[in-house]
Amino acid sequence: MGQQEQEYYELIGAINAISVLKEELELRLEEARDDCVREALDNAIALVGAQIIEYQHRRNELRKALRLETLNTSEM
């Protein structure tokens, strides 16, 4: 497996992992009662969301470079 292909699959794993983290943070946000906690969780969710978008962009660029356009779109 080439380095680009390995990075592609690592990005898929990273996207999945941080998506789970984002879901967990969103659950905590729903349960939070303190405004300070809610604000901190909101900020963390925004940062994690931005990271997901960046990883998806990098994954899509690698997909194009590797000519993997026909892969299942469920990875997005």
Stockholm file with secondary structure:
# STOCKHOLM 1.0

chainA/1-76         MGQQEQEYYELIGAINAISVLKEELELRLEEARDDCVREALDNAIALVGAQIIEYQHRRNELRKALRLETLNTSEM
#=GR chainA/1-76 SS CCHHHHHHHHHHHHHHHHHHHHHHHHHHHHHCCSHHHHHHHHHHHHHHHHHHHHHHHHHHHHHHHTTCTTSCGGGC
#=GC SS_cons        CCHHHHHHHHHHHHHHHHHHHHHHHHHHHHHCCSHHHHHHHHHHHHHHHHHHHHHHHHHHHHHHHTTCTTSCGGGC
//
